[in-house]
Amino acid sequence: MLTEGMDSRTMRFETSQHMKLGQQMKLAPRMIQSMEILQMSMMELQERIDQELESNIALEQIEPGADLDQIAADRKEEEREDRMGERELVVGDNTPSGAEDFERLSIMESSYREAFDNQYSSQKFRASSAGDRDRKMDAMANIAAREESLTEQLLHQWTFAEIEPQTRSIGELLIEYIDSEGMLKTDVETILEQNRNVPGIELTESLVEETIRELQKWLDPPGIAAHNMRASFLIQIEHIEQTADQENNWKDVRLLIENHYEDLLQNRLPKIEQESELSMHRIHEAMMLMHRLKLHPGRELVQDSVPPIIPDVIVEYDEVSSTYLAALRSGFLPTLRISSEYQKMAKDRTVEKQTREFVSTNVRNAQWLIESIDQRNNTLLRVVNVVLARQREYFDHGPQHLKPLPMIEVADQLGIHVGTVSRAVADKWMQTPRGLVLLRKFFSGGTETDSGDAMSWEAIKARLKEIVDGEDKFKPLSDEALSQELKKRGIEIARRTVVKYRQQLNIPPARHRRAYAE
């Protein structure tokens, strides 16, 4: 359909060619792998190496205690023999006879049987042929069984409840709504709306509320299936009052949580004292008892697993030279090498072409991996040595003496790209005389003090925490007062910056930090 005023005879379709000059950089697979290896933490690199050992038939792990010098000497001898063998094939006058062909085939079969039998199980074959146990199978056998989830544990508890069959069915449905903290935060209306057509269950508001009360009664630890934290506290207090502990006055705790919960959260203790007619001493005692209540009862059954921190670098002080020395924690990672058998096989023209190409690819990938790991370690150590030189005062006196250290300066000093520095320090930990420290912590901007000394933002945060820790708890400093205290120390920053740093340090505002005398 033509629009008004458009003549069909004037329409033209034209094609043309244009030349465009430009530059485009493409990353080779080897470079991409090197960048990935550089950015990996110690745990991630360990996992990557395990995967490569499993999938790459040409990659081998040198067992602990092996003579590395002897292995290197054997490798050189094998390479020399390979070169001599290739030379003899070129200059030899006689061609192999048929008997020699069969003998050569027999030797090749015995040497390369792993690849012919199963190209992905050579390591397992070598271990079994040597009569050794399969270490990976042993490790898998020693792995602890998977822990039951919170839902599975609660459903198991629910089977022991003495209740009606209908209540049991509704309870099984409601347990699915309990979150990892043990709270049932979904409102009754939403539960009814989402389960309107469940076969065999006729849900009503009263049935759901009654079942929730039964869940709170039977499930352990107390406080599970509450709608919020305040309700969970009240359930826990009721359980404590029924079981024991008459020595402590839990009635005061119940009174505070039932009638003055918001004031407690806002630390308005004088208001609570006035309205509840409790003395400040009794309020403090009740607050001490509250520490026995569980904030997240569900986590008592299933705790969050925190992965261990394994430092990539270890820093120690050398008293002789009065310097800090860095060393990579290389002992945690296995020592790798390329299989000499598969190196020979990759060059052996008598091997089938498809098999030889497969082996060559694995040998090449193994070489790239080993080189990438070596490059990662070298780059990381160079970066750390710059940190040790620039941040000497931190190691001597503490985090209040951190200096600004932009990554671009380190990159210029080492002659590498700033992105390489960023990847080298990503998720890396250092074990130092001052404890475990994230390597990235040493790289930040900063400002100059009134005396002209450079100070990083991390050092300013450390000074801020030092001031808060030393303040009068009965008269805590406001954000403006904190800004003035920093100014007295030669650090001039705005109040809003103090607020930002205080929040990053998880320091509450002054009204929440205030303590009240009894």
JOURNOR-V730352 format. One line per field, one symbol per residue. phi: phi as a letter, one per 20 degrees, with the letter a starting at -180 (. if undefined). burial: b if it has 24 or more other ideal C-beta (glycine too) atoms within 12 Angstrom, else e. A space follows every 50 residues. Layout:
BEGIN
phi = ???
burial = ???
END
This chain:
BEGIN
phi = .effndeffefcdccbdcdceadbddefgfffffffffefffffffffff ffffddfeecdffgnfefffffffffffffffffffffffefedefefff ffffffffffedggfffbfdcffffffffenefffffffffeffffffff fffffffffefebfgfffffffffgfefefenedeffffffffecfdffn cdecffffffffffffeefcfgofmffbfffffffffffffeeamefdef ffffffffdcfffffemefgffffeemefffffffffffffeeefcffff ecefedffedfecddcedffelceddbfefffefedbeffffffffdefe fggffffffffffffffffffffffgfffffffffffffedgfffecpff dfdfbffffffffemcffffffffefldddecgdofcfffffdbfabdff enfecffffffffffffffefffecfffffffffffffenddcfffffff ffffeleffgfeefddff
burial = eeeeeeeeeeeeeeeeeeeeeeeeeeeeeeeebbbbbbbbbbeebbebbe ebbeebbbbbbeeeeeeeeeeeeeeeeeeeeeeeeeeeeeeeeeeeeeee eeeeeeebeebbebbeeebeebbeebeeeeeeeeeeeeeeeeeeeeeeeb beebbebbeebeeeeebbbbbbbbbbbbbebbbbebebeebbeebeeeee bebeeebbbebbbbbbbbbbbbbbbbbebbbbbbbbbbbbeeeeeeeebb ebbbbbbeebbebbeebebeebbeebebeeebbbebbebbeebbebbbeb bbeeeeeeebbbbbbeeeeeeeebebebbeeebbbbbbbbbbbbbbebeb beeebbebbbebbbbbbbbbebbebbbebbbbbbbbbbbbbebbbeeebb bbbbbebebbbeebebeeebbbbbbbbbbbbbebeebbbbbbbbebbebe eeebbbbbbbbbbbbebbeeeeeeebbebebbbebbeebebebeeebbee bbeebebeebeebeeeee
END
